[in-house]
Amino acid sequence: MANMIATRDAYGEALKELGGNNENIVVLDADLSGSTKTSVFAKAYPERFFNVGIAEQNLVGTAAGLATAGKIPFASSFAMFATGRAFEIIRNSVCYPKLNVKIAATHAGLTVGEDGATHQALEDISLMRSLPNMVVLSPADAIETKQCIFKAAEHNGPVYIRLGRAKVPVIFDEDYKFEIGKAVELKEGKDITLIATGVMVAKALSASEKLAEEGISARVINMASIKPIDEDIIIKAAKETKGIVTVEEHSIIGGLGSAVAEVVSEKQPTRVIRIGTMDTFGESGDGFELLDKYGLNIDNIVNKAKELL
């Protein structure tokens, strides 16, 4: 069994390390620091941590103000509230003036579990991807999360980082290097391509092994940078394989699947099947049981790949 670590835990550790290297790093939270793991930074650097209370619009507005003063703010809450409740402030106070604010939101997707539909953000990638000047990152595991946080801090401008609640398998080793705008081919394949993001990358890898048992060669691509997206790797996959299956813990409307389909339809037409939530809200339940119920599982990836072939 692979080592299991939640991406939010990796975020807390990455922030602490960043804070030690750069005194301009400041962290803000909307009274959820125990859950978002910004509490790790707060304990190490209390004078650089700000709990603004349950007030996500103030969270982002305050972060914007700190950015104008030369600080590098990381603002955190649950993805539903960070992107939903604060959307207009992100748009007008962060993206429009292109301020150096990082929004690192945890508890995205169905794997939030028992908190239910009100807390399960399935639209956050779509919302953030639609904003000019915003970079959108969705790491697959703890090691990639740390890399994403470091790269976000280096990048001058708004960044959204999507993180999860549940423990997920560690895929990469310690010398892995993430780059904004670049995807990574995790497995070669000539018949079909699976492009996945976030918690679904591990499932796509398992699906490719299952397909191999049936003589189907499935390429697996980890798309952690949703915007800017790696067009070259998508076009190459569209040329070299018979079709693409996208897999995300997010609505198929406006997320990874939409982003890939946009590239393919303009540059290298091929069939794309999108696996994600189908224009629906989530519900309360065990996070991984919910993934199964909504078709975000290995069997469905295998079936859709075969359907495409």
ZAMARGU-4260 file (C-alpha; in steps of 0.2 Angstrom, whole numbers, plus 5000, padded with zeros to 4 digits):
<rodrens>
0) 5000/5000/5000 | 5007/5017/4995 | 5010/5030/5009 | 4994/5040/5012 | 4995/5059/5015
5) 4982/5072/5013 | 4987/5087/5002 | 4981/5099/5016 | 4994/5091/5028 | 5008/5094/5015
10) 5001/5112/5013 | 5004/5115/5031 | 5022/5109/5031 | 5026/5118/5015 | 5020/5134/5022
15) 5031/5132/5038 | 5046/5129/5027 | 5042/5144/5016 | 5040/5155/5031 | 5057/5150/5037
20) 5065/5155/5020 | 5055/5171/5016 | 5049/5183/5029 | 5037/5191/5017 | 5026/5176/5018
25) 5010/5179/5028 | 4996/5168/5030 | 4977/5172/5032 | 4963/5160/5037 | 4944/5161/5039
30) 4943/5153/5056 | 4947/5135/5049 | 4966/5134/5053 | 4965/5117/5061 | 4956/5110/5046
35) 4966/5119/5032 | 4983/5116/5042 | 4988/5134/5042 | 4989/5131/5061 | 5006/5124/5057
40) 5012/5140/5051 | 5003/5150/5064 | 5012/5140/5078 | 5029/5144/5070 | 5026/5162/5065
45) 5012/5169/5075 | 5016/5187/5071 | 5013/5183/5052 | 4997/5174/5054 | 4980/5182/5053
50) 4963/5174/5058 | 4950/5185/5050 | 4936/5175/5056 | 4922/5167/5046 | 4923/5181/5033
55) 4930/5175/5017 | 4927/5192/5007 | 4938/5200/5021 | 4950/5186/5020 | 4954/5190/5002
60) 4952/5209/5003 | 4965/5209/5018 | 4976/5197/5008 | 4975/5210/4993 | 4980/5224/5004
65) 4995/5214/5011 | 5001/5211/4993 | 5001/5229/4989 | 5013/5231/5004 | 5025/5219/4997
70) 5020/5204/5007 | 5016/5187/4999 | 4999/5181/5007 | 4992/5164/5007 | 4974/5165/5010
75) 4965/5149/5015 | 4948/5142/5019 | 4937/5128/5012 | 4937/5128/4993 | 4918/5131/4993
80) 4919/5147/5003 | 4936/5153/4997 | 4930/5153/4978 | 4912/5154/4980 | 4908/5167/4994
85) 4924/5177/4989 | 4922/5177/4970 | 4919/5195/4967 | 4933/5201/4978 | 4945/5188/4970
90) 4939/5195/4953 | 4940/5214/4957 | 4953/5215/4971 | 4965/5202/4966 | 4964/5197/4947
95) 4960/5214/4940 | 4974/5223/4948 | 4985/5207/4946 | 4990/5206/4964 | 5002/5194/4971
100) 4989/5184/4981 | 4989/5165/4983 | 4972/5157/4987 | 4976/5139/4994 | 4959/5131/4997
105) 4957/5114/5005 | 4942/5102/5007 | 4938/5103/4988 | 4927/5089/4979 | 4917/5075/4985
110) 4931/5068/4997 | 4925/5081/5009 | 4913/5068/5013 | 4901/5069/5028 | 4900/5088/5027
115) 4889/5086/5012 | 4884/5096/4996 | 4885/5113/5004 | 4904/5110/5008 | 4909/5100/4993
120) 4916/5112/4980 | 4913/5104/4962 | 4914/5121/4953 | 4930/5129/4960 | 4941/5125/4945
125) 4928/5132/4933 | 4926/5148/4943 | 4945/5151/4945 | 4949/5146/4927 | 4937/5159/4921
130) 4947/5173/4929 | 4960/5183/4919 | 4977/5183/4927 | 4973/5168/4938 | 4984/5152/4938
135) 4975/5136/4943 | 4984/5122/4951 | 4977/5105/4957 | 4991/5094/4964 | 4990/5075/4964
140) 4999/5071/4981 | 5008/5077/4995 | 5025/5079/4986 | 5017/5088/4971 | 5007/5099/4984
145) 5024/5105/4992 | 5031/5109/4975 | 5015/5119/4970 | 5016/5129/4985 | 5034/5134/4982
150) 5031/5138/4964 | 5016/5148/4968 | 5026/5158/4980 | 5039/5161/4966 | 5026/5166/4954
155) 5022/5185/4953 | 5003/5186/4952 | 4986/5177/4958 | 4987/5158/4960 | 4973/5146/4966
160) 4979/5130/4973 | 4966/5116/4975 | 4968/5105/4990 | 4959/5090/4998 | 4953/5084/5015
165) 4956/5065/5013 | 4973/5055/5014 | 4978/5050/4996 | 4992/5039/4989 | 5009/5047/4987
170) 5014/5045/4969 | 5030/5055/4967 | 5047/5054/4975 | 5056/5068/4983 | 5066/5073/4968
175) 5050/5077/4958 | 5050/5094/4950 | 5034/5103/4946 | 5032/5117/4934 | 5018/5129/4931
180) 5011/5126/4914 | 5018/5109/4912 | 5010/5092/4914 | 5019/5075/4917 | 5017/5059/4908
185) 5017/5046/4921 | 5015/5031/4910 | 5017/5028/4891 | 5003/5021/4881 | 4999/5020/4862
190) 4980/5015/4862 | 4972/5028/4873 | 4976/5043/4885 | 4970/5046/4902 | 4972/5064/4908
195) 4969/5066/4927 | 4971/5079/4940 | 4971/5079/4959 | 4965/5064/4969 | 4960/5055/4953
200) 4978/5053/4946 | 4981/5038/4957 | 4965/5030/4951 | 4970/5034/4933 | 4986/5025/4936
205) 4977/5010/4943 | 4965/5010/4928 | 4979/5009/4916 | 4986/4994/4925 | 4969/4986/4923
210) 4968/4990/4905 | 4985/4983/4902 | 4978/4966/4908 | 4966/4967/4894 | 4979/4971/4881
215) 4975/4990/4881 | 4990/5002/4882 | 4984/5018/4891 | 4995/5033/4893 | 4993/5042/4909
220) 4995/5061/4911 | 4995/5071/4927 | 4988/5088/4924 | 4992/5098/4940 | 4993/5115/4930
225) 4975/5117/4924 | 4979/5135/4919 | 4990/5138/4910 | 4987/5121/4903 | 5000/5111/4894
230) 4994/5111/4876 | 5009/5102/4869 | 5006/5086/4879 | 4988/5086/4875 | 4990/5089/4856
235) 5004/5075/4856 | 4992/5063/4865 | 4978/5067/4853 | 4989/5063/4838 | 4997/5047/4845
240) 4982/5039/4854 | 4964/5035/4848 | 4956/5047/4861 | 4957/5055/4878 | 4948/5051/4894
245) 4949/5065/4907 | 4946/5062/4925 | 4943/5074/4939 | 4934/5076/4956 | 4925/5091/4949
250) 4910/5095/4938 | 4913/5090/4920 | 4907/5108/4916 | 4921/5120/4916 | 4935/5109/4924
255) 4949/5099/4917 | 4938/5090/4905 | 4932/5106/4897 | 4950/5113/4897 | 4956/5098/4887
260) 4942/5098/4875 | 4945/5116/4871 | 4963/5113/4866 | 4958/5097/4856 | 4944/5105/4847
265) 4954/5119/4841 | 4971/5111/4838 | 4970/5092/4835 | 4952/5085/4835 | 4949/5069/4843
270) 4936/5061/4854 | 4936/5066/4873 | 4926/5058/4886 | 4925/5067/4902 | 4923/5059/4919
275) 4918/5070/4933 | 4902/5074/4942 | 4888/5076/4929 | 4879/5093/4933 | 4875/5088/4950
280) 4878/5092/4969 | 4886/5080/4980 | 4879/5073/4996 | 4884/5067/5014 | 4893/5051/5015
285) 4911/5043/5016 | 4922/5052/5004 | 4928/5037/4994 | 4911/5029/4994 | 4904/5045/4986
290) 4918/5044/4973 | 4911/5027/4969 | 4893/5032/4968 | 4897/5046/4956 | 4907/5036/4945
295) 4924/5043/4950 | 4932/5026/4951 | 4944/5014/4942 | 4930/5003/4935 | 4922/5018/4927
300) 4938/5024/4920 | 4942/5007/4912 | 4924/5006/4905 | 4925/5023/4897 | 4942/5020/4889
305) 4935/5004/4882 | 4919/5013/4876 | 4930/5026/4867 | 4940/5012/4859
</rodrens>
